[in-house]
Amino acid sequence: MPFHFKVDGLCKVCMFVCVSSGGMQALGLHLTDPSQRLVQNCLWTLRNLSDAAYQTVCSLCVSSVPQEGMEGLLGTLVQLLGSDDINVVTCAAGILSNLTCNNYKNKMMVCQVGGIEALVRTTGKTSQSRPSVPCATSPSRHQDAEMAQNAVRLHYGLPVVVKLLHPPSHWPLIKATVGLIRNLALCPANHAPLREQGAIPRLVQLLVRAHQDTQRRTSMGGTQQQFVEGVRMEEIVEGCTGALHILARDVHNRIVIRGLNTIPLFVQLLYSPIENIQRVAAGVLCELAQDKEAAEAIEAEGATAPLTELLHSRNEGVATYAAAVLFRMSEDKPQDYKKRLSVELTSSLFRTEPMAWNETGDLGLDIGAQGEPLGYRQEDPSYRSFHTGGYGGDSMGLEPMMEHELAGGHHPGQDYAPVEGLPDLGHAQDLMDGLPPGDSNQLAWFDTDL
């Protein structure tokens, strides 16, 4: 069987039946065989099965995936990460990446058999297995997530992880690593170590670079998202902003993020037509706005108008973050201003399910306040017209993300100069010049699980 299924693309039905019948566990029994040829064939077969067939079986019917023997298979794969054979290590890491993708049971088992420590060691051993390591160690979606997040730090994995953001890494690995850093940052104990390893400036560098690429493409009239090495730059923008959002929960990290002159860029991202980018941009501004200086800087950059518009977003996360930023920006405002803001927040957030927005109550908003609806006039200090444009100056062909459709033309986001005060990306040109592969599957046999 290994000689048959190791060739990718063969009979998907047969592969499906093989997985649902416990074939992967059976193959795992041969991974300790003295024959290196047999071991290698079994590994290639497992990699192919774990990529497509296993994920299909899991998605269609979780109960049809035999769990008996799975711990033994995962444990053996973890042991193989210590092999001196680079091909064995690369295959084992790829299989672990696929088997743990969106599978909290397998994630827990990998953690319990010492997988985190082994994967951290593997990252420093070989560049070929690096794309799989961030995926397999992504710990945010299972019951032992906190243990895994701590384990990466305790096994000295944070310097190794941050290093993956630097040369010679390419965009697929960077994308996976950014997601891993975001998940690791969910553990407060990792905030300071990630800052000390220089994760924040590097994330900002990558964010700026990816954003500049999307802006350059938009200015040239492009409307389609472009792939670079199989990765969309919009994904890098979203990922880096999301990671900075979680890191900004720490007061010292907020100081570093604000010191890198990122607020103008975050405000500009509020104009993005992509809902997920709106959400993470509003989220990081929400964290930064806890500090008075940052709240004033956010207002000075003209964030009030786009944030007010985002109150009408169909995405509850976007609307809630926007409301929180506006509320924090209003703390030093006159009572009349606060009253108008409260009415606007009430009418926007409670328009469908009045009891579903507990977040606003936690923010201390005066939900019962009455007054004229909040309107932004030319004389308001942070007035910027949001209705007259779209992100990057081109909203053609985009589904409106808010109740008010975006009209083409100029908008304030275009006025922002490139973020200054940042060191040069160094290898950025090497990253950006890579052409998308003819077959994106060559880069995506592992799953990023982001």
C-alpha positions in Angstrom: 0.0 0.0 0.0 2.7 2.6 0.7 4.0 2.2 -2.8 0.6 2.8 -4.2 -0.6 5.8 -2.1 2.7 7.6 -1.9 2.0 9.0 -5.4 -0.1 12.1 -4.9 -3.3 12.3 -7.0 -4.1 8.6 -7.1 -7.7 7.5 -6.5 -9.1 10.0 -4.0 -11.9 7.6 -3.1 -9.4 4.9 -2.2 -7.4 7.3 -0.1 -10.6 8.4 1.7 -11.5 4.7 2.4 -8.0 4.1 3.6 -8.1 6.9 6.2 -11.6 6.1 7.4 -10.6 2.4 7.9 -7.6 3.2 10.1 -5.0 2.9 7.4 -2.9 5.8 8.8 -2.6 4.1 12.1 -1.6 0.9 10.3 1.1 2.7 8.4 2.3 4.2 11.7 3.2 0.7 13.0 5.9 0.4 10.3 7.6 3.7 11.1 10.0 1.9 13.4 10.9 -0.8 10.9 14.7 -1.2 10.4 14.2 -0.8 6.6 14.7 2.9 5.9 13.1 2.4 2.5 9.9 1.1 4.0 9.9 3.9 6.6 10.4 6.6 3.9 7.6 5.1 1.8 5.3 5.0 4.7 6.1 8.6 5.6 5.4 9.8 2.0 2.1 7.9 2.0 1.1 9.4 5.4 2.0 12.9 4.2 -0.3 12.5 1.1 -3.1 10.9 3.1 -2.9 13.5 5.9 -3.0 16.4 3.4 -6.3 15.9 1.6 -8.0 12.6 2.5 -7.7 13.0 6.3 -9.0 16.6 6.3 -11.9 15.5 4.1 -12.8 12.7 6.4 -12.6 15.0 9.4 -14.7 17.7 7.8 -17.4 15.3 6.6 -17.8 13.1 9.6 -15.6 13.3 12.6 -17.0 10.1 14.1 -15.7 8.2 11.0 -12.1 9.0 11.9 -10.7 6.1 14.0 -9.0 7.6 17.1 -7.6 4.3 18.4 -3.9 4.2 17.7 -3.7 7.9 16.8 -1.6 8.8 19.9 0.9 6.1 19.0 1.2 7.5 15.4 1.6 11.0 16.7 4.2 9.9 19.3 6.2 8.1 16.7 6.2 11.1 14.4 7.4 13.3 17.2 10.3 10.9 17.8 11.2 10.9 14.1 11.8 14.7 14.4 15.0 13.8 16.1 16.2 11.7 13.1 19.5 12.6 11.4 17.8 12.0 8.0 16.6 15.4 6.7 14.0 13.7 4.5 12.5 11.9 7.5 12.4 15.0 9.6 10.8 17.1 6.8 8.1 14.4 6.2 7.4 13.9 9.9 7.0 17.7 10.5 4.7 18.0 7.5 2.5 15.1 8.6 2.2 16.6 12.1 1.3 19.9 10.6 -1.6 18.3 8.6 -2.8 16.1 11.4 -3.0 18.9 13.9 -4.7 21.4 11.5 -8.1 22.4 13.1 -8.0 19.2 15.2 -7.8 20.0 18.9 -7.6 16.3 19.9 -4.5 15.7 17.9 -3.0 19.0 19.1 -3.5 17.9 22.7 -1.9 14.6 22.0 1.1 16.2 20.3 1.6 18.4 23.3 1.3 15.5 25.7 4.0 13.5 24.0 6.5 16.3 24.1 5.8 17.6 20.6 6.4 21.3 21.4 10.0 20.7 22.6 10.7 18.5 19.6 9.3 20.9 17.1 11.3 23.8 18.6 14.5 21.8 18.3 13.5 20.9 14.7 13.1 24.5 13.7 16.7 25.2 14.5 17.9 22.1 12.8 16.7 22.4 9.2 15.2 25.0 7.0 13.3 22.5 4.9 11.0 21.5 7.8 10.4 25.1 9.0 7.3 25.8 7.0 5.5 23.0 8.9 6.7 23.8 12.4 4.6 27.0 13.0 1.5 25.2 11.8 2.0 22.1 14.1 2.8 24.3 17.1 -0.2 26.7 16.6 -1.8 26.3 20.0 -4.8 28.5 20.2 -7.7 26.1 19.6 -7.5 23.3 22.1 -7.9 22.8 25.8 -4.2 22.6 26.5 -3.5 25.8 24.6 -2.1 27.6 27.6 0.2 24.7 28.3 1.4 24.8 24.7 1.9 28.5 24.7 4.0 28.3 27.9 5.9 25.3 26.6 7.2 27.2 23.6 8.6 29.8 25.9 10.0 27.4 28.5 11.8 25.4 25.8 13.4 28.6 24.6 11.4 28.5 21.4 10.4 32.2 21.2 13.8 33.4 19.8 13.6 30.6 17.2 10.1 31.6 16.3 10.8 35.3 15.9 13.9 34.4 13.8 11.6 32.8 11.3 10.3 36.3 10.4 13.8 37.2 9.1 15.8 36.0 6.1 15.9 33.5 4.5 12.2 32.9 5.2 9.8 33.5 2.4 6.2 34.6 2.5 4.5 31.2 3.1 6.7 30.6 6.2 6.3 34.2 7.3 2.5 33.9 7.1 2.5 30.8 9.2 4.9 32.3 11.7 2.9 35.5 12.1 -0.1 33.4 13.0 1.9 31.4 15.5 3.1 34.6 17.2 -0.4 35.8 17.4 -1.4 32.6 19.1 1.6 32.7 21.4 0.7 36.3 22.4 -2.6 35.0 23.8 -0.5 34.0 26.8 0.3 37.1 28.8 3.6 35.6 30.0 4.8 35.7 26.4 4.3 39.4 25.9 7.5 40.6 27.4 9.7 37.9 25.9 8.3 38.5 22.4 9.0 42.2 22.8 12.5 41.5 24.0 13.2 39.3 20.9 12.2 42.2 18.6 8.9 40.7 17.3 7.1 44.0 17.3 9.4 46.0 15.0 9.6 43.1 12.6 5.8 42.7 12.5 5.5 46.4 11.8 8.1 46.1 9.0 6.3 43.3 7.4 2.9 45.0 7.8 4.2 48.2 6.1 5.8 46.3 3.3 2.7 44.3 2.6 0.5 47.3 2.8 2.7 49.3 0.4 2.4 46.4 -2.1 -1.4 46.4 -1.9 -1.4 50.2 -2.2 1.0 50.2 -5.2 -1.1 47.6 -7.0 -4.3 49.6 -6.3 -2.7 52.8 -7.6 -1.9 51.0 -10.8 -5.5 50.1 -11.3 -5.5 46.5 -10.1 -8.6 45.2 -8.5 -7.7 41.5 -8.1 -5.7 40.3 -5.1 -2.3 39.2 -6.2 -0.3 36.2 -5.0 3.3 36.4 -4.1 4.8 33.0 -3.6 1.3 31.7 -3.1 0.4 34.3 -0.4 -1.9 37.3 -0.7 -0.4 40.4 0.7 -3.8 41.2 2.3 -3.3 38.1 4.4 0.0 39.5 5.7 -1.6 42.8 6.5 -4.4 41.1 8.4 -2.0 38.7 10.2 0.5 41.3 11.3 -2.2 43.7 12.5 -3.9 40.9 14.3 -0.7 39.8 16.1 0.0 43.4 17.1 -3.6 43.6 18.4 -3.0 40.8 20.8 0.5 42.0 21.8 -1.0 45.5 22.5 -2.8 44.1 25.5 0.5 44.7 27.3 1.1 48.3 28.4 4.8 48.2 27.5 4.1 46.7 24.1 1.6 49.5 23.5 4.4 52.0 24.1 6.6 50.2 21.6 3.9 49.9 19.0 2.9 53.6 19.3 6.6 54.6 19.2 6.9 53.0 15.7 4.5 55.6 14.4 1.9 53.0 13.5 -1.3 54.8 14.4 -1.6 56.6 11.0 -1.3 53.2 9.2 -3.9 51.6 11.5 -6.3 54.4 10.9 -5.8 54.0 7.2 -6.6 50.3 7.4 -10.0 51.2 8.8 -10.9 52.2 5.2 -10.1 48.7 3.9 -12.9 47.0 2.0 -11.8 43.7 3.6 -13.9 43.1 6.7 -11.2 41.1 8.6 -8.7 43.9 8.1 -11.2 46.4 9.4 -11.7 44.2 12.5 -8.0 43.8 13.4 -7.3 47.5 12.7 -10.1 48.6 15.0 -9.0 46.0 17.5 -5.5 47.2 17.8 -6.7 50.8 18.0 -9.0 49.7 20.8 -6.1 48.4 22.8 -3.9 51.5 22.0 -6.7 53.9 23.0 -6.4 52.7 26.6 -3.6 55.2 26.9 -4.5 58.8 26.8 -1.7 59.9 24.5 -2.6 57.2 22.0 -6.3 58.1 22.2 -5.4 61.7 21.4 -3.1 60.6 18.5 -5.9 58.4 17.1 -8.3 61.2 17.1 -5.8 63.6 15.6 -5.3 61.2 12.7 -9.0 61.6 11.8 -10.2 58.2 13.0 -13.6 59.5 14.3 -15.3 59.5 11.0 -14.3 56.0 9.8 -14.9 54.5 13.2 -18.4 56.1 13.3 -19.1 54.6 9.9 -17.9 51.2 11.1 -20.5 51.2 13.8 -22.9 50.3 11.0 -20.9 47.3 10.0 -22.7 44.0 9.6 -19.7 42.4 11.4 -20.4 42.6 15.2 -16.7 42.4 16.0 -15.9 45.4 13.8 -18.8 47.4 15.2 -17.9 46.6 18.8 -14.2 47.5 18.5 -15.2 50.7 16.7 -17.6 51.6 19.5 -14.9 50.9 22.1 -12.3 53.1 20.4 -14.9 56.0 20.1 -15.8 55.6 23.8 -12.2 55.7 25.0 -11.5 58.7 22.8 -14.5 60.5 24.4 -13.4 60.3 28.0 -12.1 63.9 28.2 -14.9 65.3 26.0 -17.7 67.6 27.2 -20.9 65.9 28.5 -22.9 67.0 25.5 -20.5 65.2 23.2 -20.6 62.1 25.3 -24.4 62.2 25.2 -24.5 62.4 21.5 -22.0 59.6 21.2 -24.0 57.4 23.5 -27.1 57.9 21.4 -25.1 57.0 18.2 -23.7 53.9 19.8 -27.0 52.8 21.2 -28.8 53.2 17.8 -26.0 51.4 16.0 -25.1 48.5 18.3 -28.6 47.7 19.5 -30.4 48.0 16.2 -31.1 44.3 16.0 -30.6 42.5 19.3 -30.6 44.9 22.2 -29.4 42.4 24.8 -26.6 40.9 22.6 -24.1 43.7 23.1 -22.9 43.3 26.6 -19.6 44.7 25.6 -21.0 48.2 25.6 -22.3 47.8 29.1 -18.9 46.7 30.2 -17.5 49.9 28.7 -19.7 51.9 30.9 -21.7 53.6 28.1 -24.7 55.6 29.2 -27.2 53.6 27.2 -30.2 55.5 28.5 -28.8 58.9 27.6 -30.9 61.0 25.2 -29.9 63.8 22.9 -29.5 64.7 19.3 -27.9 62.0 17.1 -24.2 62.3 17.0 -23.2 64.0 13.8 -19.7 65.0 12.8 -19.3 68.5 11.5 -16.5 70.4 9.8 -15.7 72.1 13.1 -15.2 68.9 15.0 -11.5 68.3 15.7 -11.3 64.9 14.1 -13.7 65.5 11.2 -12.8 63.5 8.0 -15.3 62.5 5.4 -15.5 58.8 5.2 -18.4 58.7 2.7 -16.4 60.0 -0.2 -14.0 57.2 -0.8 -12.7 53.7 -0.4 -9.6 52.0 0.8 -6.8 52.7 -1.7 -9.0 55.0 -3.7 -10.7 52.1 -5.6 -13.8 50.3 -4.4 -14.8 49.1 -7.8 -16.2 45.6 -7.8 -16.3 45.3 -4.0 -19.2 44.2 -2.0 -20.1 47.0 0.4 -19.1 46.0 4.0 -21.3 48.7 5.6 -24.8 50.0 5.2 -23.4 53.0 3.3 -21.8 51.9 0.0 -18.3 53.1 -0.7 -18.1 55.5 -3.5 -15.1 55.8 -5.7 -12.8 58.8 -5.4 -10.4 60.3 -2.9 -10.5 59.6 0.8 -8.3 60.7 3.7 -6.5 57.4 3.9 -4.7 58.3 0.7 -3.1 61.3 2.4 -1.0 59.3 4.8 2.7 59.3 4.1 4.7 56.1 4.4 5.3 55.2 8.0 8.6 56.7 9.0 11.2 55.9 11.7 11.4 52.2 10.7 14.6 50.3 9.8 14.9 49.0 6.3 13.4 45.6 5.7 16.7 44.4 4.3 15.5 41.4 2.3 12.2 42.8 1.4 13.0 43.0 -2.3 13.9 39.4 -2.3 10.6 38.6 -0.8 8.5 40.8 -3.1 10.2 39.8 -6.3 9.2 36.1 -6.1 6.7 35.0 -8.6 3.7 32.9 -7.6 4.4 29.2 -8.3 2.8 27.6 -11.2 1.2 25.1 -8.9 0.4 26.6 -5.5 0.1 23.1 -4.1 3.8 22.9 -4.1 3.9 25.4 -1.3 0.7 24.4 0.4 1.0 20.7 1.1 1.1 21.7 4.7 -1.8 23.6 6.2 -1.1 27.0 7.9 -3.9 26.5 10.4 -4.2 30.2 10.9 
